[in-house]
Amino acid sequence: MAVSGPRPSPWFRRHAPAGPVRLRLVCLPHAGGTATFFRSWEGALGAGVEVLATRYPGRQERIAEPCMTDLEPLADAVAEELTGFLDVPVALFGHSMGASVAYEVALRLQRSHPGAVAGLFVSAREAPHLVTPRTVHLRDDDGVLEEVRRLGGSDAALLEDPSLRDILLPPLRADFRIAGTYRAAAPVPVRCPVAAYAGEHDTGAAPDAVRRWSEVSAGPFDLTVMRGGHFYLISERDALLKDLSRRLGQLMVAAS
Protein backbone atom coordinates (compact mmCIF):
# COMPACT_ATOMS: atom_id res chain seq x y z
CA MET A 1 0.00 0.00 0.00
CA ALA A 2 1.30 3.46 -0.87
CA VAL A 3 2.24 5.53 2.16
CA SER A 4 1.94 9.32 2.26
CA GLY A 5 2.85 11.81 4.95
CA PRO A 6 6.35 12.08 6.50
CA ARG A 7 9.39 11.45 4.34
CA PRO A 8 10.77 7.91 3.99
CA SER A 9 13.20 6.90 6.72
CA PRO A 10 15.88 4.18 6.79
CA TRP A 11 14.90 3.61 10.43
CA PHE A 12 11.31 2.52 9.83
CA ARG A 13 9.39 0.15 7.58
CA ARG A 14 5.94 1.66 7.32
CA HIS A 15 2.69 -0.31 7.20
CA ALA A 16 -0.17 2.05 6.44
CA PRO A 17 -3.79 1.64 7.53
CA ALA A 18 -6.69 1.64 5.11
CA GLY A 19 -7.79 5.17 6.02
CA PRO A 20 -6.14 8.34 7.31
CA VAL A 21 -3.40 7.88 9.90
CA ARG A 22 -4.58 8.86 13.39
CA LEU A 23 -1.85 7.21 15.46
CA ARG A 24 1.47 5.49 14.79
CA LEU A 25 2.60 2.36 16.65
CA VAL A 26 6.40 2.21 16.69
CA CYS A 27 7.53 -1.41 17.07
CA LEU A 28 11.01 -2.11 18.47
CA PRO A 29 12.34 -5.65 17.94
CA HIS A 30 14.03 -8.03 20.34
CA ALA A 31 17.76 -8.86 20.33
CA GLY A 32 18.63 -10.13 16.86
CA GLY A 33 15.20 -9.13 15.61
CA THR A 34 14.31 -7.18 12.49
CA ALA A 35 11.47 -5.05 11.17
CA THR A 36 10.20 -8.11 9.30
CA PHE A 37 9.10 -9.62 12.61
CA PHE A 38 6.15 -7.19 12.61
CA ARG A 39 5.16 -7.63 8.96
CA SER A 40 2.02 -9.61 9.80
CA TRP A 41 0.77 -6.78 12.04
CA GLU A 42 -0.13 -4.65 9.01
CA GLY A 43 -3.86 -3.99 8.93
CA ALA A 44 -4.45 -5.95 12.15
CA LEU A 45 -4.63 -3.05 14.62
CA GLY A 46 -7.73 -1.25 13.46
CA ALA A 47 -8.52 1.77 11.33
CA GLY A 48 -6.20 4.71 11.64
CA VAL A 49 -3.15 2.89 13.07
CA GLU A 50 0.07 2.99 11.04
CA VAL A 51 2.77 0.53 12.12
CA LEU A 52 6.37 1.74 12.05
CA ALA A 53 8.60 -1.34 12.34
CA THR A 54 12.05 -0.22 13.44
CA ARG A 55 15.10 -1.16 11.38
CA TYR A 56 18.17 -1.43 13.60
CA PRO A 57 21.53 -0.86 11.84
CA GLY A 58 23.55 -3.88 10.73
CA ARG A 59 20.81 -6.10 9.31
CA GLN A 60 18.58 -6.47 6.24
CA GLU A 61 18.43 -3.16 4.31
CA ARG A 62 21.03 -1.66 6.70
CA ILE A 63 23.44 -4.58 6.72
CA ALA A 64 26.34 -2.42 5.51
CA GLU A 65 26.07 -0.17 8.57
CA PRO A 66 27.86 -0.96 11.84
CA CYS A 67 25.73 -2.46 14.60
CA MET A 68 25.10 -0.33 17.65
CA THR A 69 26.23 -1.83 20.94
CA ASP A 70 24.89 0.58 23.58
CA LEU A 71 21.28 1.41 24.31
CA GLU A 72 21.65 5.13 24.95
CA PRO A 73 22.84 6.13 21.45
CA LEU A 74 20.32 3.72 19.90
CA ALA A 75 17.47 5.38 21.80
CA ASP A 76 18.85 8.82 20.90
CA ALA A 77 18.82 7.95 17.20
CA VAL A 78 15.32 6.43 17.19
CA ALA A 79 13.87 9.36 19.15
CA GLU A 80 15.53 11.88 16.83
CA GLU A 81 14.22 10.11 13.74
CA LEU A 82 10.72 9.96 15.19
CA THR A 83 10.51 13.74 15.41
CA GLY A 84 9.57 13.69 11.72
CA PHE A 85 6.55 11.46 12.45
CA LEU A 86 4.87 13.41 15.25
CA ASP A 87 2.11 14.97 13.17
CA VAL A 88 -0.11 12.40 14.94
CA PRO A 89 0.38 10.80 18.38
CA VAL A 90 2.72 7.82 18.63
CA ALA A 91 2.66 4.75 20.85
CA LEU A 92 5.66 2.50 21.40
CA PHE A 93 5.73 -1.30 21.53
CA GLY A 94 8.95 -3.08 22.46
CA HIS A 95 9.56 -6.80 22.89
CA SER A 96 12.37 -8.01 25.18
CA MET A 97 15.39 -5.75 24.48
CA GLY A 98 13.00 -3.60 22.46
CA ALA A 99 11.01 -2.82 25.61
CA SER A 100 14.05 -1.12 27.14
CA VAL A 101 14.61 0.81 23.91
CA ALA A 102 10.94 1.84 23.84
CA TYR A 103 11.13 3.12 27.42
CA GLU A 104 14.24 5.22 26.74
CA VAL A 105 12.73 6.60 23.52
CA ALA A 106 9.56 7.53 25.44
CA LEU A 107 11.62 9.43 28.02
CA ARG A 108 13.45 11.36 25.31
CA LEU A 109 10.29 12.29 23.43
CA GLN A 110 8.43 13.40 26.55
CA ARG A 111 11.29 15.80 27.24
CA SER A 112 11.56 17.16 23.70
CA HIS A 113 7.92 16.84 22.58
CA PRO A 114 5.60 16.68 25.61
CA GLY A 115 2.35 14.89 24.87
CA ALA A 116 3.60 13.19 21.70
CA VAL A 117 3.74 9.70 23.23
CA ALA A 118 0.21 8.41 23.78
CA GLY A 119 1.13 5.03 25.25
CA LEU A 120 3.96 2.63 26.06
CA PHE A 121 3.60 -1.13 25.52
CA VAL A 122 6.34 -3.36 26.91
CA SER A 123 6.71 -7.09 26.43
CA ALA A 124 8.80 -9.88 28.00
CA ARG A 125 11.28 -7.62 29.76
CA GLU A 126 12.05 -6.72 33.35
CA ALA A 127 11.38 -3.16 34.52
CA PRO A 128 14.21 -0.87 33.37
CA HIS A 129 15.67 -0.19 36.83
CA LEU A 130 15.57 -3.90 37.72
CA VAL A 131 17.12 -5.49 34.62
CA THR A 132 19.49 -8.32 35.50
CA PRO A 133 22.96 -7.84 33.90
CA ARG A 134 23.83 -10.68 31.51
CA THR A 135 27.01 -11.69 29.69
CA VAL A 136 25.63 -13.67 26.74
CA HIS A 137 27.51 -11.33 24.37
CA LEU A 138 30.82 -12.54 25.85
CA ARG A 139 30.18 -16.19 25.01
CA ASP A 140 31.59 -17.94 21.96
CA ASP A 141 29.32 -18.50 18.96
CA ASP A 142 28.00 -21.80 20.29
CA GLY A 143 27.16 -20.11 23.59
CA VAL A 144 25.22 -17.35 21.85
CA LEU A 145 23.34 -19.93 19.78
CA GLU A 146 22.51 -21.86 22.92
CA GLU A 147 20.83 -18.78 24.41
CA VAL A 148 18.82 -18.19 21.23
CA ARG A 149 17.61 -21.79 21.32
CA ARG A 150 16.66 -21.42 24.98
CA LEU A 151 14.55 -18.36 24.27
CA GLY A 152 12.90 -19.86 21.20
CA GLY A 153 11.36 -17.73 18.48
CA SER A 154 11.78 -17.66 14.72
CA ASP A 155 15.45 -16.58 14.83
CA ALA A 156 16.57 -19.89 16.31
CA ALA A 157 15.75 -21.87 13.16
CA LEU A 158 17.53 -19.38 10.89
CA LEU A 159 20.73 -19.65 12.93
CA GLU A 160 20.87 -23.40 12.35
CA ASP A 161 21.67 -22.65 8.70
CA PRO A 162 25.50 -22.30 8.45
CA SER A 163 25.17 -20.04 5.40
CA LEU A 164 23.17 -17.51 7.44
CA ARG A 165 25.02 -17.77 10.72
CA ASP A 166 27.90 -15.45 9.78
CA ILE A 167 25.39 -12.81 8.72
CA LEU A 168 23.08 -13.09 11.72
CA LEU A 169 25.54 -13.55 14.57
CA PRO A 170 27.17 -10.07 14.60
CA PRO A 171 23.91 -8.12 15.09
CA LEU A 172 22.70 -10.74 17.53
CA ARG A 173 25.84 -10.44 19.64
CA ALA A 174 25.65 -6.62 19.49
CA ASP A 175 22.04 -6.70 20.66
CA PHE A 176 22.83 -9.12 23.48
CA ARG A 177 25.45 -6.61 24.60
CA ILE A 178 22.82 -3.85 24.61
CA ALA A 179 20.34 -6.02 26.50
CA GLY A 180 22.91 -7.34 28.95
CA THR A 181 24.61 -4.08 29.89
CA TYR A 182 21.64 -1.71 30.08
CA ARG A 183 20.02 -0.79 33.38
CA ALA A 184 18.25 2.47 34.17
CA ALA A 185 19.83 4.30 37.08
CA ALA A 186 16.42 5.18 38.51
CA PRO A 187 12.74 4.43 37.75
CA VAL A 188 12.00 7.67 35.89
CA PRO A 189 8.26 7.70 35.17
CA VAL A 190 6.71 8.03 31.74
CA ARG A 191 3.72 10.35 31.52
CA CYS A 192 1.43 8.09 29.51
CA PRO A 193 -0.48 4.84 30.05
CA VAL A 194 1.77 1.78 30.29
CA ALA A 195 0.61 -1.73 29.38
CA ALA A 196 2.89 -4.72 29.92
CA TYR A 197 2.72 -8.23 28.48
CA ALA A 198 4.37 -11.38 29.77
CA GLY A 199 4.46 -15.06 28.86
CA GLU A 200 3.31 -17.17 31.79
CA HIS A 201 6.24 -19.59 31.34
CA ASP A 202 8.93 -17.02 30.52
CA THR A 203 11.88 -17.83 32.80
CA GLY A 204 13.85 -14.74 31.75
CA ALA A 205 11.11 -12.17 32.35
CA ALA A 206 8.57 -13.77 34.66
CA PRO A 207 5.18 -12.05 35.06
CA ASP A 208 6.04 -10.79 38.57
CA ALA A 209 9.15 -9.07 37.19
CA VAL A 210 7.24 -7.58 34.26
CA ARG A 211 4.57 -6.32 36.67
CA ARG A 212 7.10 -3.94 38.18
CA TRP A 213 6.91 -1.73 35.10
CA SER A 214 4.15 -0.16 37.18
CA GLU A 215 6.96 1.62 39.04
CA VAL A 216 7.80 3.70 35.95
CA SER A 217 4.21 4.60 35.10
CA ALA A 218 2.91 7.99 36.17
CA GLY A 219 -0.51 7.06 34.78
CA PRO A 220 -2.60 3.93 34.27
CA PHE A 221 -0.78 0.57 34.27
CA ASP A 222 -1.98 -2.89 33.32
CA LEU A 223 -0.32 -6.31 33.00
CA THR A 224 -1.59 -9.02 30.67
CA VAL A 225 -0.19 -12.54 31.05
CA MET A 226 -0.32 -14.68 27.92
CA ARG A 227 0.05 -18.40 27.42
CA GLY A 228 3.57 -19.37 26.37
CA GLY A 229 7.15 -18.39 27.05
CA HIS A 230 9.47 -15.59 25.99
CA PHE A 231 8.07 -15.55 22.46
CA TYR A 232 4.43 -15.92 23.45
CA LEU A 233 3.62 -13.23 20.86
CA ILE A 234 4.14 -15.74 18.04
CA SER A 235 1.72 -18.41 19.24
CA GLU A 236 -0.62 -15.85 20.82
CA ARG A 237 -0.36 -13.31 18.01
CA ASP A 238 -4.11 -12.94 17.47
CA ALA A 239 -4.86 -12.47 21.18
CA LEU A 240 -2.08 -9.91 21.52
CA LEU A 241 -3.16 -7.91 18.47
CA LYS A 242 -6.79 -7.94 19.61
CA ASP A 243 -5.75 -6.50 22.97
CA LEU A 244 -3.41 -3.96 21.38
CA SER A 245 -6.10 -2.89 18.92
CA ARG A 246 -8.51 -2.24 21.78
CA ARG A 247 -5.98 -0.19 23.71
CA LEU A 248 -4.89 1.79 20.66
CA GLY A 249 -8.52 2.58 19.92
CA GLN A 250 -8.84 4.00 23.43
CA LEU A 251 -5.72 6.12 22.92
CA MET A 252 -7.08 7.54 19.68
CA VAL A 253 -10.38 8.45 21.34
CA ALA A 254 -8.50 10.14 24.19
CA ALA A 255 -6.37 12.10 21.72
CA SER A 256 -9.31 13.29 19.62
C-alpha angles and dihedrals in degrees: 000000000000114000123211131182124056119035120272114274131201087218098063139047105207125217109188127209123235094255137028116322111254099164137009123220109206110205119203116196131226125254107304090009128132139203088262089072088075097044094107091056092074110117093001099099102065136261117322099021118119116193117219107194109199120235111209116205119262101042141076110341090005098046093123091060122087116258117248115238104187127062099219097064090041091055090045091055096046092047092048092050091048092060087082091058101051098102084106129027118278132213124197128222120186129177120206106318086010090064090063090047091049091052093050091046090051091053092051094048094047088056096046100031110022113206095017095109110071098180146354122220117190127186136193096345136111119246110281097249092047102047112139112234112241134190102204089124090063094058124098119258093273090052092052091048090050091057092049090052091049092053094044122203133128095295093068094068093048092054091057088070107088091206091060099038097082090052097045102039100068096057090040092054091045091052092047087055090053092047094044100047101039122099126151113239092222138004097262107186125237116223098227138069114289123206121185130197128199137177110238092226098040106130094186097052107019118193093254090056093046090049089067090073080090086080091068096045118099089183138030118340131191135175123207119192115206131196112263140037136282093322096042088136090075098054093032096041096127094048091048094048092047090054093044091049091054093049094045089051089055091050092052092050090049091050095049 
